[in-house]
């Protein structure tokens, strides 16, 4: 059970709930929420003009709303802002959004009733997942459209998946035995004003990307052995002379993976230094780790923040209109991390080329015997190159774009939702490229002799358990799909970690799937 209080939610807990764990509201947070809702009731009673409570929203902020229309305003906000298009978000992303919206409200600055948060948590526990189209957010006035689709189901409106079937929201809630809500003052705008689409997708992207960065070291180490490379470029003394944290960690990881290897060539005149895609693994993979560390820092703050507007501060009696919903911190960090993950695929593709190219590897052409009759893994590099080139297009930063909305009142937007969506596309492409490298490196080491490193031995065995050595030509897409499943499940990473550091918490990578 994950407990939320608006202050201490971890990224790993978000992933746990995304995968099915339940969550509950902490008692201390409930008391804060009650105090802020009492302040909303006082605003309604006194007729004080407050944005989104007693006024319209956006360009209609100057329109006064009478007390008898307050609830209608909130319901209309949800319906009118549910303007998303495109395919529905996958269930894990929807669950992460629901949890993060609940946690933001639990901060106690949004002016909603505790029952709003508790209903969201009930939906998570019973598997009522709103249908949320993936397109429509500009990442500025919050993720308005996606969150409106989420919030509609709380009111018995919209659509939801329940027990694997797409249903009207009221039917899904009825079958799950959850009472729909009538949104009170401030609750409609509090539910849709926030960055939870961006931060949910960003969190799931980050955790998988961190695992991929560790896996890239494994694939690189296996390729190094297959190509008879030298380990001189990974020595601790070298990296202490340029002590970037990620670089040092990547070099340490590769040394640990290669421990005991008989495939590494001693440094000498015949192998003074390897190509950059091998020699510079710590510098490139390490820089990726640091880019991801920056995104982790940003997301860790964001998922424990109040991001709607206005915010209420009951202790001071203040209502403050501002822009905590603006997704710029996320957009910039996601763009940076996207470029970084694309680099994992870029350098991996260069190693794949070295593996399949007989002029560079000294191995049979395209890693097959009887070449000519057989093409072997010739097309492996084609596929990797196609994905890497697609990543180049997707890595253009979304955050450099902006387009005004709401009659130019909202005249600068972050495009953080675009950044989050394409980050996941780049991640998926990069996972596939690294999976192809694992397949080709495993094939390449089969042509050699001598023990592999302790970690690379385990990785090779994990690959071979699902992808057999290639003798006669076969449909390669099946090999690549099987390897991708190994990457996404974490099987190769876990096998290598366990072999290197059996029986103790992992030094190689602190988070496990």
C-alpha positions as CSV (number, residue, x, y, z in Angstrom):
1,X,0.0,0.0,0.0
2,X,1.4,3.4,-1.0
3,X,0.5,6.2,1.3
4,X,0.2,9.7,-0.2
5,X,0.5,13.0,1.7
6,X,1.5,15.5,-1.0
7,X,5.1,15.6,0.2
8,X,7.0,12.3,0.3
9,X,5.8,10.3,-2.8
10,X,8.7,8.5,-4.5
11,X,9.1,7.9,-8.2
12,X,9.4,4.2,-7.5
13,X,6.0,4.3,-5.6
14,X,4.4,5.9,-8.7
15,X,5.6,3.0,-10.8
16,X,4.3,0.5,-8.2
17,X,0.8,2.0,-8.4
18,X,1.1,2.2,-12.2
19,X,1.6,-1.5,-12.2
20,X,-1.4,-2.2,-9.9
21,X,-0.5,-1.4,-6.2
22,X,-3.2,0.5,-4.2
23,X,-2.8,3.8,-2.4
24,X,-4.3,5.6,0.6
25,X,-4.5,9.1,1.9
26,X,-2.5,9.9,5.0
27,X,-4.4,11.3,7.9
28,X,-2.3,14.4,8.3
29,X,-2.9,15.2,4.6
30,X,-6.6,14.8,5.1
31,X,-6.7,17.5,7.8
32,X,-4.8,19.9,5.5
33,X,-7.3,19.2,2.7
34,X,-10.2,19.8,5.0
35,X,-8.8,23.2,6.1
36,X,-8.4,24.4,2.5
37,X,-11.9,23.3,1.5
38,X,-13.3,25.3,4.5
39,X,-11.6,28.3,3.0
40,X,-13.5,27.7,-0.3
41,X,-16.8,27.6,1.5
42,X,-16.0,30.9,3.2
43,X,-15.2,32.5,-0.2
44,X,-18.6,31.4,-1.6
45,X,-20.4,32.7,1.5
46,X,-18.8,36.1,1.3
47,X,-19.0,36.5,-2.5
48,X,-15.3,37.3,-2.7
49,X,-14.1,37.3,-6.3
50,X,-11.6,34.4,-6.8
51,X,-10.6,33.0,-10.1
52,X,-12.3,29.7,-10.9
53,X,-14.4,29.8,-7.8
54,X,-16.6,32.8,-8.2
55,X,-15.4,33.8,-11.7
56,X,-15.1,32.1,-15.1
57,X,-11.8,30.8,-16.3
58,X,-9.2,31.7,-18.9
59,X,-10.3,34.7,-21.0
60,X,-13.7,34.5,-19.1
61,X,-12.0,35.3,-15.8
62,X,-13.8,38.6,-15.5
63,X,-17.3,37.0,-15.6
64,X,-18.8,36.8,-12.1
65,X,-20.4,33.5,-11.2
66,X,-23.4,33.6,-8.8
67,X,-23.5,31.1,-5.8
68,X,-26.3,29.1,-7.4
69,X,-24.2,28.5,-10.5
70,X,-21.0,27.5,-8.8
71,X,-21.5,23.7,-9.1
72,X,-22.7,24.1,-12.7
73,X,-19.5,26.0,-13.5
74,X,-17.3,23.2,-12.2
75,X,-19.2,20.5,-14.1
76,X,-19.1,22.6,-17.3
77,X,-15.4,23.2,-16.9
78,X,-14.9,19.4,-16.9
79,X,-17.1,18.8,-19.9
80,X,-15.9,21.7,-22.1
81,X,-12.2,21.0,-21.4
82,X,-12.5,17.3,-22.3
83,X,-11.3,18.0,-25.8
84,X,-8.6,15.4,-26.2
85,X,-8.1,13.3,-29.3
86,X,-6.0,10.3,-30.4
87,X,-5.5,6.9,-28.9
88,X,-6.2,6.2,-25.3
89,X,-3.2,6.3,-22.9
90,X,-2.0,2.8,-21.7
91,X,-3.3,1.7,-18.3
92,X,0.0,2.2,-16.4
93,X,0.1,5.9,-17.6
94,X,-3.5,6.5,-16.6
95,X,-2.9,4.9,-13.1
96,X,0.2,7.1,-12.6
97,X,-1.8,10.2,-13.6
98,X,-4.6,9.3,-11.2
99,X,-2.1,8.8,-8.3
100,X,-0.2,12.0,-9.1
101,X,-3.4,14.1,-9.3
102,X,-4.5,12.7,-5.9
103,X,-1.1,13.5,-4.4
104,X,-1.1,17.0,-5.7
105,X,-4.5,17.6,-4.1
106,X,-3.2,16.1,-0.9
107,X,-0.8,19.0,-0.6
108,X,-3.7,20.8,0.9
109,X,-3.6,24.0,-1.3
110,X,-6.3,23.1,-3.8
111,X,-9.6,23.6,-1.9
112,X,-11.2,20.2,-2.6
113,X,-13.0,17.9,-0.3
114,X,-11.2,14.8,1.0
115,X,-13.8,12.6,-0.8
116,X,-12.4,13.8,-4.2
117,X,-9.0,12.3,-3.4
118,X,-10.5,9.2,-1.8
119,X,-12.7,8.6,-4.9
120,X,-9.6,8.7,-7.1
121,X,-7.9,6.2,-4.8
122,X,-11.0,4.0,-4.8
123,X,-10.9,4.0,-8.6
124,X,-7.3,2.9,-8.5
125,X,-8.0,0.1,-6.0
126,X,-11.0,-1.2,-8.0
127,X,-9.5,-0.8,-11.5
128,X,-11.7,2.0,-12.9
129,X,-9.4,3.6,-15.4
130,X,-10.6,6.7,-17.3
131,X,-10.2,6.7,-21.1
132,X,-7.7,9.6,-21.6
133,X,-6.8,10.5,-25.2
134,X,-3.1,11.1,-25.6
135,X,-3.3,14.3,-27.6
136,X,-4.6,17.7,-26.7
137,X,-2.3,19.2,-24.0
138,X,0.0,22.1,-24.5
139,X,1.6,21.6,-21.1
140,X,0.9,25.1,-19.8
141,X,-2.4,25.7,-18.1
142,X,-1.9,22.3,-16.8
143,X,-2.6,19.2,-18.8
144,X,-6.1,20.5,-19.2
145,X,-7.7,18.1,-21.7
146,X,-6.2,14.9,-20.4
147,X,-7.0,15.7,-16.8
148,X,-10.6,16.7,-17.8
149,X,-11.1,13.2,-19.3
150,X,-9.7,11.7,-16.1
151,X,-11.9,13.9,-13.9
152,X,-15.1,13.3,-15.8
153,X,-15.3,9.7,-14.7
154,X,-15.3,10.8,-11.0
155,X,-18.6,12.6,-11.8
156,X,-20.1,9.6,-13.6
157,X,-19.4,11.2,-17.0
158,X,-16.9,10.4,-19.7
159,X,-15.6,6.8,-20.4
160,X,-13.5,4.3,-18.5
161,X,-12.0,0.9,-18.9
162,X,-13.3,-1.5,-16.2
163,X,-12.5,-5.2,-16.2
164,X,-11.0,-4.9,-19.7
165,X,-14.1,-3.3,-21.3
166,X,-14.5,0.3,-22.4
167,X,-17.7,1.6,-20.8
168,X,-19.6,4.9,-20.1
169,X,-18.2,6.4,-16.9
170,X,-21.4,6.0,-14.9
171,X,-21.6,2.3,-15.8
172,X,-18.0,1.7,-14.8
173,X,-18.4,3.4,-11.5
174,X,-21.7,1.6,-10.8
175,X,-20.2,-1.8,-11.5
176,X,-17.2,-1.0,-9.3
177,X,-19.6,0.1,-6.5
178,X,-18.1,3.7,-6.4
179,X,-20.4,6.6,-5.9
180,X,-19.8,9.4,-8.5
181,X,-19.3,12.9,-7.2
182,X,-21.0,16.2,-7.9
183,X,-18.1,18.7,-8.2
184,X,-18.3,21.5,-5.6
185,X,-16.8,24.9,-5.8
186,X,-13.2,24.9,-7.1
187,X,-13.1,21.1,-7.5
188,X,-13.5,21.0,-11.3
189,X,-10.6,23.4,-12.0
190,X,-8.5,21.8,-9.2
191,X,-8.8,18.5,-10.9
192,X,-7.8,19.6,-14.4
193,X,-5.2,22.3,-13.6
194,X,-1.9,20.5,-13.2
195,X,1.1,18.7,-14.8
196,X,0.1,15.1,-14.1
197,X,0.0,14.0,-17.7
198,X,3.6,15.2,-18.2
199,X,4.9,14.0,-14.9
200,X,3.2,10.6,-15.1
201,X,4.7,9.8,-18.6
202,X,7.9,11.4,-17.5
203,X,8.2,9.2,-14.4
204,X,7.6,6.0,-16.3
205,X,10.0,7.1,-19.0
206,X,12.7,8.0,-16.4
207,X,12.7,4.7,-14.6
208,X,12.9,2.6,-17.8
209,X,15.5,5.0,-19.1
210,X,17.7,4.5,-16.0
211,X,17.5,0.7,-16.4
212,X,18.3,1.1,-20.1
213,X,21.4,3.1,-19.3
214,X,22.7,0.3,-17.1
215,X,21.7,-2.3,-19.8
216,X,23.7,-0.3,-22.3
217,X,26.9,-0.9,-20.3
218,X,26.1,-4.6,-20.4
219,X,25.6,-4.6,-24.2
220,X,28.7,-2.5,-24.7
221,X,30.8,-4.8,-22.5
222,X,29.6,-7.9,-24.5
223,X,30.4,-6.2,-27.8
224,X,33.8,-5.3,-26.5
225,X,34.5,-8.9,-25.7
226,X,33.1,-10.0,-29.1
227,X,35.4,-7.6,-30.9
228,X,38.5,-8.5,-28.8
229,X,38.8,-5.0,-27.4
230,X,41.0,-3.8,-24.6
231,X,39.8,-2.7,-21.2
232,X,42.4,0.0,-20.7
233,X,39.9,2.7,-21.4
234,X,37.9,1.7,-18.3
235,X,40.6,1.9,-15.7
236,X,39.7,3.8,-12.6
237,X,42.7,6.1,-12.8
238,X,41.7,7.4,-16.1
239,X,38.2,8.4,-15.0
240,X,39.3,9.9,-11.8
241,X,41.2,12.5,-13.9
242,X,37.8,13.6,-15.3
243,X,35.5,12.9,-12.4
244,X,32.0,13.2,-13.8
245,X,29.9,11.0,-11.6
246,X,28.0,9.2,-14.4
247,X,31.3,8.5,-16.3
248,X,32.9,7.0,-13.2
249,X,29.8,4.9,-12.4
250,X,29.6,3.6,-16.0
251,X,33.3,2.7,-16.1
252,X,33.0,0.9,-12.7
253,X,30.0,-1.0,-14.0
254,X,31.9,-2.2,-17.2
255,X,34.9,-3.3,-15.1
256,X,32.7,-5.3,-12.9
257,X,30.9,-6.9,-15.8
258,X,34.2,-7.9,-17.4
259,X,35.8,-9.3,-14.3
260,X,37.4,-12.7,-15.2
261,X,37.1,-12.3,-18.9
262,X,39.6,-14.1,-21.1
263,X,38.3,-12.2,-24.2
264,X,39.9,-8.9,-23.5
265,X,43.1,-8.1,-25.4
266,X,46.0,-6.8,-23.4
267,X,47.0,-3.2,-24.1
268,X,49.9,-3.3,-26.6
269,X,51.0,-2.3,-30.1
270,X,48.4,-4.5,-31.8
271,X,45.6,-3.0,-29.8
272,X,46.7,0.5,-28.6
273,X,43.1,1.7,-28.5
274,X,39.6,0.8,-29.7
275,X,37.1,2.8,-31.8
276,X,35.1,5.5,-29.9
277,X,31.9,3.4,-29.7
278,X,33.9,1.0,-27.5
279,X,36.5,3.2,-25.9
280,X,34.2,6.0,-25.0
281,X,31.4,3.9,-23.5
282,X,31.8,5.5,-20.0
283,X,32.0,9.1,-21.3
284,X,28.8,8.6,-23.4
285,X,26.8,6.3,-21.2
286,X,27.9,8.3,-18.1
287,X,26.7,11.6,-19.6
288,X,23.3,9.9,-20.2
289,X,23.2,8.9,-16.6
290,X,23.7,12.5,-15.5
291,X,21.0,13.8,-17.8
292,X,18.6,11.3,-16.3
293,X,19.7,12.3,-12.8
294,X,18.7,15.8,-13.6
295,X,15.2,14.6,-14.8
296,X,15.0,12.6,-11.6
297,X,15.6,15.7,-9.5
298,X,13.0,17.7,-11.4
299,X,10.3,14.9,-11.2
300,X,10.9,14.2,-7.5
301,X,10.0,17.8,-6.8
302,X,7.1,18.0,-9.3
303,X,5.2,14.9,-8.1
304,X,5.1,16.4,-4.6
305,X,3.9,19.8,-5.7
306,X,0.7,21.8,-5.9
307,X,0.3,22.6,-9.5
308,X,-3.2,24.0,-9.9
309,X,-4.5,27.6,-9.8
310,X,-5.4,29.5,-7.7
311,X,-3.8,28.0,-4.6
312,X,-5.2,28.5,-1.1
313,X,-3.1,29.1,2.0
314,X,-5.6,28.8,4.9
315,X,-3.0,29.7,7.6
316,X,-2.5,33.1,6.1
317,X,-6.0,33.4,4.6
318,X,-4.4,33.9,1.2
319,X,-5.6,33.0,-2.2
320,X,-2.8,33.3,-4.8
321,X,-3.3,33.2,-8.5
322,X,-0.1,32.1,-10.3
323,X,1.4,29.7,-12.8
324,X,2.5,26.5,-11.0
325,X,0.7,24.6,-13.7
326,X,3.3,25.7,-16.3
327,X,5.2,22.7,-17.5
328,X,8.5,24.4,-18.5
329,X,10.6,22.7,-15.8
330,X,9.4,19.3,-17.0
331,X,9.6,20.2,-20.7
332,X,13.2,21.3,-20.6
333,X,14.3,18.3,-18.5
334,X,12.4,15.8,-20.7
335,X,13.9,17.2,-23.8
336,X,17.4,16.9,-22.4
337,X,16.7,13.4,-21.2
338,X,15.3,12.4,-24.6
339,X,18.4,13.5,-26.4
340,X,20.4,11.6,-23.9
341,X,18.5,8.3,-24.4
342,X,18.8,8.8,-28.2
343,X,22.6,8.8,-27.7
344,X,22.4,5.3,-26.1
345,X,20.9,4.0,-29.3
346,X,23.2,6.1,-31.5
347,X,26.4,4.6,-30.0
348,X,24.9,1.2,-29.8
349,X,24.1,1.2,-33.6
350,X,27.8,2.0,-34.2
351,X,28.8,-1.1,-32.2
352,X,26.3,-3.2,-34.1
353,X,27.9,-2.0,-37.4
354,X,31.3,-3.1,-36.1
355,X,29.9,-6.5,-35.1
356,X,28.4,-7.3,-38.5
357,X,31.0,-5.7,-40.7
358,X,33.8,-8.1,-41.4
359,X,36.2,-5.3,-42.3
360,X,35.9,-4.0,-38.8
361,X,35.3,-7.1,-36.7
362,X,37.5,-9.8,-38.1
363,X,34.5,-12.1,-37.7
364,X,32.5,-13.8,-40.4
365,X,30.5,-11.3,-42.5
366,X,27.2,-10.5,-40.9
367,X,27.9,-13.1,-38.2
368,X,27.0,-16.1,-40.3
369,X,29.0,-19.0,-41.7
370,X,28.6,-19.8,-45.4
371,X,27.9,-16.2,-46.1
372,X,26.4,-15.6,-49.6
373,X,23.9,-18.4,-49.4
374,X,23.1,-17.0,-45.9
375,X,22.7,-13.3,-45.1
376,X,22.9,-13.7,-41.3
377,X,22.4,-10.5,-39.4
378,X,23.0,-8.2,-42.4
379,X,19.6,-6.4,-41.7
380,X,20.2,-6.0,-38.0
381,X,22.2,-2.8,-38.7
382,X,19.6,-1.6,-41.2
383,X,16.9,-1.8,-38.5
384,X,19.0,-0.2,-35.9
385,X,20.0,2.6,-38.3
386,X,16.3,3.2,-39.1
387,X,15.4,3.6,-35.4
388,X,18.4,5.8,-34.7
389,X,17.5,8.1,-37.6
390,X,13.9,8.2,-36.4
391,X,15.2,9.2,-32.9
392,X,17.0,12.1,-34.5
393,X,13.7,13.6,-35.7
394,X,12.0,12.9,-32.4
395,X,14.8,14.5,-30.4
396,X,14.1,18.0,-31.7
397,X,13.2,19.8,-28.4
398,X,9.5,20.4,-27.9
399,X,10.2,23.1,-25.4
400,X,11.4,25.6,-28.0
401,X,7.9,25.8,-29.5
402,X,5.0,27.8,-28.1
403,X,1.6,28.9,-29.5
404,X,-0.8,31.3,-27.8
405,X,-4.2,30.1,-26.6
406,X,-7.3,31.4,-24.8
407,X,-7.5,34.7,-26.7
408,X,-3.8,35.3,-26.1
409,X,-4.3,35.3,-22.3
410,X,-2.2,32.1,-22.2
411,X,0.4,33.4,-24.5
412,X,3.4,31.1,-23.7
413,X,3.1,27.4,-23.3
414,X,5.7,24.7,-22.5
415,X,4.7,21.9,-24.9
416,X,5.8,19.6,-22.1
417,X,3.2,17.0,-23.0
418,X,4.7,16.7,-26.5
419,X,8.1,16.3,-24.8
420,X,6.8,13.5,-22.6
421,X,5.1,11.6,-25.4
422,X,8.1,11.7,-27.8
423,X,10.5,10.8,-24.9
424,X,8.6,7.5,-24.6
425,X,8.9,7.0,-28.4
426,X,12.6,7.5,-28.3
427,X,12.9,5.2,-25.3
428,X,11.0,2.4,-27.1
429,X,13.2,2.8,-30.2
430,X,16.3,2.8,-28.1
431,X,15.3,-0.3,-26.1
432,X,14.9,-2.1,-29.5
433,X,18.3,-0.9,-30.7
434,X,20.0,-2.2,-27.5
435,X,18.1,-5.4,-27.8
436,X,19.5,-5.8,-31.4
437,X,23.0,-5.2,-30.0
438,X,22.5,-7.9,-27.4
439,X,21.5,-10.4,-30.1
440,X,24.4,-9.5,-32.4
441,X,27.0,-9.4,-29.7
442,X,25.8,-12.8,-28.4
443,X,26.1,-14.2,-31.9
444,X,29.6,-12.7,-32.2
445,X,30.9,-14.1,-29.0
446,X,29.8,-17.5,-30.1
447,X,32.5,-17.4,-32.8
448,X,35.2,-16.9,-30.2
449,X,36.7,-18.9,-27.4
450,X,37.6,-18.2,-23.8
451,X,35.6,-17.2,-20.8
452,X,33.4,-14.1,-20.8
453,X,33.3,-11.8,-17.8
454,X,31.2,-12.7,-14.9
455,X,28.4,-10.2,-15.8
456,X,28.6,-10.7,-19.5
457,X,28.4,-14.5,-19.1
458,X,25.1,-14.1,-17.3
459,X,23.8,-11.6,-19.9
460,X,24.8,-14.0,-22.8
461,X,23.0,-16.9,-21.1
462,X,19.8,-14.8,-20.6
463,X,19.8,-13.9,-24.3
464,X,20.4,-17.4,-25.4
465,X,17.6,-18.7,-23.3
466,X,15.2,-16.8,-25.6
467,X,17.2,-16.3,-28.8
468,X,19.2,-19.3,-30.1
469,X,22.4,-19.0,-32.0
470,X,21.7,-18.3,-35.7
471,X,22.8,-21.1,-38.1
472,X,20.4,-21.1,-41.1
473,X,18.7,-17.8,-42.0
474,X,15.4,-17.2,-40.2
475,X,12.9,-14.4,-39.6
476,X,15.0,-11.9,-37.6
477,X,12.1,-9.8,-36.4
478,X,11.2,-12.7,-34.0
479,X,14.7,-12.6,-32.5
480,X,14.5,-8.9,-32.1
481,X,11.0,-9.1,-30.5
482,X,12.2,-11.7,-28.1
483,X,15.3,-9.7,-27.2
484,X,13.1,-6.6,-26.7
485,X,11.0,-8.5,-24.2
486,X,14.2,-9.4,-22.3
487,X,15.2,-5.7,-22.2
488,X,11.8,-4.5,-21.1
489,X,11.3,-7.2,-18.4
490,X,14.7,-6.5,-17.0
491,X,15.8,-10.1,-17.2
492,X,19.2,-9.4,-18.8
493,X,20.0,-6.6,-16.4
494,X,19.0,-8.6,-13.4
495,X,20.9,-11.6,-14.5
496,X,24.1,-9.6,-14.9
497,X,23.7,-7.7,-11.6
498,X,23.1,-10.9,-9.7
499,X,26.2,-12.5,-11.2
500,X,28.4,-9.5,-10.4
501,X,27.1,-8.8,-6.9
502,X,25.2,-11.9,-5.8
503,X,23.5,-11.7,-2.4
504,X,24.0,-8.0,-1.8
505,X,22.1,-4.8,-2.8
506,X,23.1,-3.9,-6.3
507,X,26.0,-1.4,-6.6
508,X,25.5,-1.4,-10.3
509,X,22.1,0.1,-10.4
510,X,20.1,1.0,-7.4
511,X,16.6,0.5,-8.7
512,X,15.1,-2.8,-9.7
513,X,12.0,-3.6,-11.7
